[in-house]
């Protein structure tokens, strides 16, 4: 059985709070049907909707076609919710994904292969 899915949480690093997302395996449309309402609810509860997000894709293997479309729709839906999004991993394509993803959110999006550097960037 292959493990896949998305985990979302909120972490505090010093005085900064971040939405933390960990992505594992090959994402499916069903994964997004479950995670989208959770993310929608989490963002609705934030008094200051401009958040910083850390996305760990170090174990991401890709998306099914429908899941890729779901991911794009989710980004567009919440495009004004984020100040900064740091993508962490060592995927060859993540820099391009950060650049393209930046077209769909109002905040900044950058790719990192060093977790510490990603959190430093989010805190500045």
Rosetta blueprint (number, residue, H / E / L):
1 X L
2 X L
3 X L
4 X L
5 X E
6 X E
7 X E
8 X E
9 X E
10 X E
11 X E
12 X E
13 X E
14 X L
15 X L
16 X E
17 X E
18 X E
19 X E
20 X E
21 X E
22 X E
23 X E
24 X E
25 X E
26 X E
27 X E
28 X L
29 X H
30 X H
31 X H
32 X H
33 X H
34 X H
35 X H
36 X H
37 X H
38 X H
39 X H
40 X H
41 X H
42 X H
43 X H
44 X H
45 X L
46 X L
47 X L
48 X L
49 X L
50 X L
51 X E
52 X E
53 X E
54 X E
55 X E
56 X E
57 X E
58 X E
59 X E
60 X E
61 X E
62 X E
63 X E
64 X L
65 X H
66 X H
67 X H
68 X H
69 X H
70 X H
71 X H
72 X H
73 X H
74 X H
75 X H
76 X H
77 X H
78 X L
79 X L
80 X L
81 X L
82 X E
83 X E
84 X E
85 X E
86 X E
87 X E
88 X E
89 X L
90 X L
91 X L
92 X L
93 X L
94 X H
95 X H
96 X H
97 X H
98 X H
99 X H
100 X H
101 X H
102 X H
103 X L
104 X L
105 X L
106 X L
107 X L
108 X E
109 X E
110 X E
111 X E
112 X E
113 X L
114 X L
115 X H
116 X H
117 X H
118 X H
119 X H
120 X H
121 X H
122 X H
123 X H
124 X L
